[in-house]
Amino acid sequence: MSHIINADGKRLGRIASEAAHLLRGKASSSFTRNAIPTERVVIENASKLFITEKKQKEKPYQRYSGYPSGRKEETLQKLRARRGIGEVVRRAVYGMLAKNKLRARIIKNLTVKE
């Protein structure tokens, strides 16, 4: 089953939590926590999301290469310029999914359209 979320004028966190809820399959009557749901979510108009200036300049995104001094940090604004708004939305939804073995497979059912 496919769900479409219109992100025009909405906040990033609200969209991400709604998408995570649907991706997990909790809106379905056949929800099972150990099964991968067949739910697909499409987020449209992601470029029209409402993100405050403060959050764009101060929200940190970190990654670690595994080597000493390999921690890299960038702001939401730089991540958006480098990878696009779709990556920002994907990371927000990914962080709201349950931290288990299914998370990486569930996030593949998310599509973000600019």
C-alpha positions, 0 to 999 in steps of 0.5 A: 500500500502506498501513502502520499504526504504533502510537505508544503509548508509543514515542519520537518519533524512532523513530516518525519514522524508521520512517515516513520509511523506509516513506514513501520506499518502501525497504521495497518491492521495487520501490524506485526513488529517482527515483519517488514511491512509492505507500506510505501511512503512518498513525500512530495514538495519536500523543497517547500518544507518549513525549516527555520533559519536558526535550524538551518545554520545550527543543526549539526549532522555528524558522521564518523569514518572509523579512523582517529580524528575521523569525525566530520560535522556539517550543518543542515544548510551545508548538507542540503547544498551538498546532497539536497533536501531529500537527504535531510528528510531521509535522515530525519525519518531514519532517526525516528524508526526503531533502532533494530535490524529492520530499520535499514530495510524499511527506509528503502520504502521511502521516496522523497520528491522535491 
